[in-house]
Amino acid sequence: MKYLKIIALVLVILALLAYLGFSFNLAKSIVKPDGLSLEEERQWIIDHDLLGDFDNYDKEDYKITGYQDYTINAQFLKSTESDSKKYVIVTHGFRSNRNGSIKYVDVYRKMGYNIIVYDVRGHGLNEKTAVSLGNLESEDLNLIIKDTYDRFGQDIYLGLHGESMGSATSLSVLAKKPKLQFVVADCGFTNLYDLINGAYKDNHVGFLIYGVSAMTKLFYGVDMKATSPIDALDDNQIPVLFIHGQNDSFIKPDNSQKLYDRNPSRDELYLVPMAEHASSRETLGLEAYGQMIEDFLAK
């Protein structure tokens, strides 16, 4: 009997160590992702016929000082209209980089916008660091917004466009009450903890969320529950266009439905038939996707 108790104790310890180890690796994959290089993301854009006229545009690379003096690499694409006061900041998704935003450039160029694309912290050419998929990133975005006004004038007309993690970032920054004219939130989520927990439950491993959540806090200082775009909307007054693919199985479209229902400002929700995650622009095509945004802004 004594030996059985010892064996049982050893098995429990081994199971606990396996759980903690597996949780640590999952936590690392969330907050320290192996992102695509600029070249890899550009090739993906080319392969999916989304490059458009990007190579013909005048571009200027520059750097912005983000949250806690973190350096952010950005790129400015000047409007074809020399006197345009319209600007949009485009924020890419998880594991991507500023080249992932190329597919949205022609959309806004056709409307006469100056465009700012940038590498979100921990992505692209930026120094590797822990990411929170929206919370810390919104601190950076708030400073990018301030830099944009300082750089181009306080009288500009400025909006945000975000995809996936970029959507979460663009919505989360609304809690800081920046001066904005609109936000386009494409395939965003309500809360990071809920998103990850839901994915684990769908795969019948819901018990992992407790270990993963603990590891992100303990080793990286990232509280997944703090990335909560839906809470940033409580008293929002900025118009928001929510876009989501109906066939999105990664971030389910009910996320955008919940965001839309919670948001008190002028808004619209467009669910794109047949579109999977982050593919609404590709599914609809340049003209239809751009017209949807233009119609919303016209209102």
C-alpha positions as CSV (number, residue, x, y, z in Angstrom):
1,M,0.0,0.0,0.0
2,K,2.9,2.4,0.8
3,Y,4.4,1.9,-2.6
4,L,1.1,2.5,-4.3
5,K,0.8,5.8,-2.5
6,I,4.3,6.8,-3.6
7,I,3.5,5.8,-7.2
8,A,0.3,7.8,-7.1
9,L,2.1,10.8,-5.7
10,V,4.8,10.6,-8.4
11,L,2.2,10.4,-11.1
12,V,0.4,13.4,-9.7
13,I,3.6,15.4,-9.6
14,L,4.5,14.4,-13.2
15,A,1.0,15.3,-14.4
16,L,1.3,18.7,-12.7
17,L,4.7,19.3,-14.2
18,A,3.4,18.3,-17.6
19,Y,0.5,20.7,-17.2
20,L,2.7,23.6,-16.1
21,G,5.1,22.9,-18.9
22,F,2.5,22.7,-21.6
23,S,0.8,25.8,-20.2
24,F,4.1,27.7,-20.3
25,N,4.6,26.8,-23.9
26,L,1.1,27.9,-24.9
27,A,1.5,31.1,-23.0
28,K,4.8,31.8,-24.8
29,S,3.2,31.2,-28.1
30,I,0.6,33.9,-27.3
31,V,2.8,36.7,-25.8
32,K,6.1,35.9,-27.6
33,P,4.9,34.9,-31.1
34,D,7.2,33.9,-33.9
35,G,5.9,36.5,-36.4
36,L,6.4,36.7,-40.1
37,S,9.2,38.8,-41.6
38,L,8.4,41.8,-43.8
39,E,9.5,39.7,-46.8
40,E,7.3,36.8,-45.9
41,E,4.2,38.9,-45.3
42,R,4.8,40.8,-48.6
43,Q,5.1,37.5,-50.5
44,W,1.8,36.4,-48.9
45,I,0.2,39.6,-50.1
46,I,1.6,39.1,-53.6
47,D,0.4,35.5,-53.7
48,H,-3.1,36.5,-52.8
49,D,-3.2,39.3,-55.4
50,L,-3.5,42.1,-52.8
51,L,-0.5,44.2,-53.6
52,G,-2.4,46.6,-55.8
53,D,-0.4,49.8,-56.7
54,F,1.6,49.7,-53.4
55,D,5.0,49.7,-55.1
56,N,4.2,52.9,-57.0
57,Y,3.4,55.0,-54.0
58,D,5.8,57.5,-52.3
59,K,6.8,56.1,-48.9
60,E,8.7,57.4,-45.9
61,D,9.9,55.2,-43.1
62,Y,10.2,56.7,-39.7
63,K,10.2,55.8,-36.0
64,I,7.8,56.6,-33.2
65,T,8.4,56.5,-29.5
66,G,5.7,54.3,-28.0
67,Y,4.7,53.2,-24.5
68,Q,7.6,53.1,-22.0
69,D,9.9,54.5,-24.7
70,Y,9.5,51.4,-26.9
71,T,10.5,52.2,-30.5
72,I,8.0,51.6,-33.2
73,N,8.8,51.3,-36.9
74,A,6.3,53.0,-39.1
75,Q,5.8,54.0,-42.8
76,F,3.9,57.0,-44.2
77,L,2.2,56.8,-47.6
78,K,1.3,60.2,-48.9
79,S,-2.1,60.8,-50.6
80,T,-2.3,61.5,-54.3
81,E,-4.1,64.7,-53.3
82,S,-1.3,67.0,-52.2
83,D,-3.5,69.1,-49.9
84,S,-5.4,66.2,-48.3
85,K,-6.1,66.5,-44.6
86,K,-7.4,63.0,-44.3
87,Y,-5.3,60.4,-42.5
88,V,-5.8,56.8,-41.4
89,I,-3.6,54.6,-39.2
90,V,-3.8,50.9,-40.1
91,T,-3.0,48.3,-37.4
92,H,-2.2,44.8,-38.5
93,G,-3.0,41.4,-36.9
94,F,-1.2,38.9,-34.8
95,R,2.1,37.5,-36.1
96,S,1.9,39.9,-39.1
97,N,3.6,43.3,-39.6
98,R,3.0,46.5,-41.5
99,N,3.2,44.7,-44.8
100,G,0.1,42.8,-43.8
101,S,-1.7,46.2,-44.0
102,I,-0.8,46.6,-47.7
103,K,-4.2,45.1,-48.7
104,Y,-6.0,48.1,-47.1
105,V,-3.8,50.8,-48.6
106,D,-5.6,51.1,-52.0
107,V,-8.9,51.2,-50.2
108,Y,-8.0,54.5,-48.5
109,R,-5.8,55.9,-51.3
110,K,-8.8,55.8,-53.6
111,M,-10.6,58.0,-51.0
112,G,-7.7,60.5,-50.9
113,Y,-6.2,59.5,-47.5
114,N,-2.7,59.7,-46.3
115,I,-1.9,56.4,-44.7
116,I,0.2,55.3,-41.8
117,V,1.1,51.6,-41.4
118,Y,3.4,50.4,-38.6
119,D,4.8,47.3,-36.9
120,V,2.9,46.5,-33.7
121,R,5.2,46.0,-30.7
122,G,7.0,42.6,-30.8
123,H,6.3,42.4,-34.6
124,G,8.1,43.3,-37.8
125,L,11.3,45.3,-37.4
126,N,10.6,46.2,-33.8
127,E,12.5,44.8,-30.9
128,K,11.1,41.5,-29.6
129,T,9.0,41.9,-26.5
130,A,5.9,40.5,-24.8
131,V,2.7,41.4,-26.5
132,S,-0.8,41.6,-25.1
133,L,-2.9,41.6,-28.3
134,G,-4.5,44.9,-27.6
135,N,-3.9,46.3,-24.2
136,L,-0.2,47.4,-24.2
137,E,-0.6,48.0,-28.0
138,S,-3.4,50.5,-27.4
139,E,-0.9,52.5,-25.2
140,D,1.4,52.6,-28.2
141,L,-1.4,53.5,-30.6
142,N,-2.5,56.4,-28.4
143,L,1.1,57.8,-28.7
144,I,1.0,57.1,-32.5
145,I,-2.2,59.2,-32.7
146,K,-0.5,62.0,-30.8
147,D,2.6,61.8,-33.0
148,T,0.4,62.0,-36.1
149,Y,-1.2,65.2,-34.9
150,D,2.1,66.7,-33.9
151,R,3.7,65.7,-37.2
152,F,0.9,66.6,-39.6
153,G,-1.2,69.2,-37.8
154,Q,-3.9,69.4,-35.2
155,D,-6.6,70.1,-37.9
156,I,-6.3,66.8,-39.7
157,Y,-9.2,64.3,-40.1
158,L,-7.9,61.1,-38.5
159,G,-9.4,57.6,-38.4
160,L,-8.2,54.1,-37.5
161,H,-8.5,50.8,-39.3
162,G,-7.6,47.5,-37.5
163,E,-7.6,43.8,-38.4
164,S,-8.0,41.1,-35.8
165,M,-5.5,42.0,-33.1
166,G,-5.3,45.4,-34.8
167,S,-9.1,45.7,-34.4
168,A,-8.7,44.9,-30.7
169,T,-6.0,47.6,-30.4
170,S,-8.0,50.2,-32.4
171,L,-11.1,49.6,-30.2
172,S,-9.1,49.4,-26.9
173,V,-7.6,52.9,-27.5
174,L,-11.0,54.4,-27.4
175,A,-11.0,54.1,-23.6
176,K,-8.3,56.8,-23.7
177,K,-10.6,59.2,-25.5
178,P,-8.3,60.1,-28.4
179,K,-9.3,62.7,-31.0
180,L,-10.7,60.5,-33.9
181,Q,-13.3,60.7,-36.6
182,F,-13.9,57.0,-37.1
183,V,-12.8,53.4,-36.5
184,V,-13.1,50.5,-38.8
185,A,-12.8,47.3,-36.8
186,D,-12.4,44.2,-39.0
187,C,-12.7,40.7,-37.3
188,G,-12.0,41.8,-33.8
189,F,-12.7,40.0,-30.5
190,T,-14.4,41.1,-27.3
191,N,-11.8,40.0,-24.7
192,L,-8.6,38.0,-25.0
193,Y,-9.2,35.7,-22.1
194,D,-12.6,34.8,-23.4
195,L,-11.3,34.3,-26.9
196,I,-8.5,31.9,-25.8
197,N,-10.8,30.1,-23.3
198,G,-13.4,29.6,-26.0
199,A,-10.9,28.1,-28.4
200,Y,-9.7,25.7,-25.7
201,K,-13.2,24.7,-24.9
202,D,-14.0,24.1,-28.6
203,N,-11.0,21.6,-28.6
204,H,-12.2,20.0,-25.3
205,V,-9.1,21.3,-23.4
206,G,-10.8,24.1,-21.4
207,F,-8.8,23.3,-18.3
208,L,-5.7,24.7,-20.0
209,I,-6.9,28.3,-19.6
210,Y,-6.1,28.4,-15.9
211,G,-2.4,27.4,-16.4
212,V,-1.9,29.5,-19.5
213,S,-3.5,32.6,-17.9
214,A,-1.3,32.1,-14.8
215,M,1.8,31.8,-17.0
216,T,1.2,34.9,-19.0
217,K,1.0,36.9,-15.8
218,L,3.8,35.2,-13.9
219,F,6.4,35.1,-16.6
220,Y,5.4,38.0,-18.9
221,G,3.3,40.3,-16.8
222,V,0.5,40.1,-19.3
223,D,-3.1,39.8,-17.9
224,M,-5.2,38.4,-20.8
225,K,-8.4,39.7,-19.2
226,A,-7.0,43.3,-19.4
227,T,-7.2,43.1,-23.2
228,S,-10.9,43.8,-23.4
229,P,-12.0,45.9,-26.3
230,I,-15.6,45.5,-25.4
231,D,-15.1,47.3,-22.1
232,A,-13.4,50.2,-23.9
233,L,-16.7,50.9,-25.7
234,D,-18.9,51.6,-22.7
235,D,-19.1,55.4,-23.3
236,N,-17.6,55.6,-26.8
237,Q,-18.7,58.5,-29.0
238,I,-16.5,57.7,-32.1
239,P,-18.4,56.1,-35.0
240,V,-17.4,52.5,-35.6
241,L,-17.8,50.2,-38.6
242,F,-17.6,46.6,-37.6
243,I,-16.7,44.0,-40.3
244,H,-16.5,40.3,-39.8
245,G,-16.4,37.2,-42.1
246,Q,-19.4,34.9,-41.6
247,N,-17.1,31.9,-42.0
248,D,-14.5,33.0,-39.5
249,S,-13.8,30.0,-37.2
250,F,-10.8,31.6,-35.5
251,I,-12.5,34.7,-34.1
252,K,-16.2,33.9,-34.5
253,P,-18.5,36.6,-35.9
254,D,-20.5,36.8,-32.7
255,N,-17.6,38.7,-31.3
256,S,-18.3,41.6,-33.6
257,Q,-22.0,41.2,-32.9
258,K,-21.4,41.6,-29.2
259,L,-19.1,44.6,-29.8
260,Y,-21.8,46.2,-32.0
261,D,-24.5,45.6,-29.4
262,R,-22.3,47.2,-26.6
263,N,-21.1,50.2,-28.6
264,P,-23.3,53.3,-27.9
265,S,-22.0,55.5,-30.8
266,R,-23.1,55.6,-34.4
267,D,-22.1,52.3,-35.9
268,E,-22.8,49.6,-38.4
269,L,-22.1,45.8,-38.5
270,Y,-21.4,44.1,-41.8
271,L,-21.0,40.3,-41.9
272,V,-19.3,39.2,-45.1
273,P,-20.7,36.0,-46.6
274,M,-18.1,33.2,-47.2
275,A,-15.3,35.2,-45.7
276,E,-12.9,33.5,-43.3
277,H,-10.7,35.1,-40.7
278,A,-9.2,38.4,-41.9
279,S,-10.3,37.7,-45.5
280,S,-13.2,40.1,-45.9
281,R,-11.1,42.5,-48.0
282,E,-9.9,39.6,-50.2
283,T,-13.4,38.0,-50.4
284,L,-15.3,41.2,-51.3
285,G,-12.6,42.7,-53.6
286,L,-11.2,46.2,-53.5
287,E,-14.2,48.1,-54.9
288,A,-16.9,46.5,-52.7
289,Y,-14.8,46.6,-49.5
290,G,-13.9,50.2,-50.2
291,Q,-17.4,51.2,-51.0
292,M,-18.6,49.7,-47.7
293,I,-16.2,52.0,-45.8
294,E,-16.9,55.0,-48.0
295,D,-20.7,54.7,-47.5
296,F,-20.3,54.4,-43.8
297,L,-18.0,57.5,-43.6
298,A,-20.5,59.4,-45.8
299,K,-23.1,59.0,-43.2
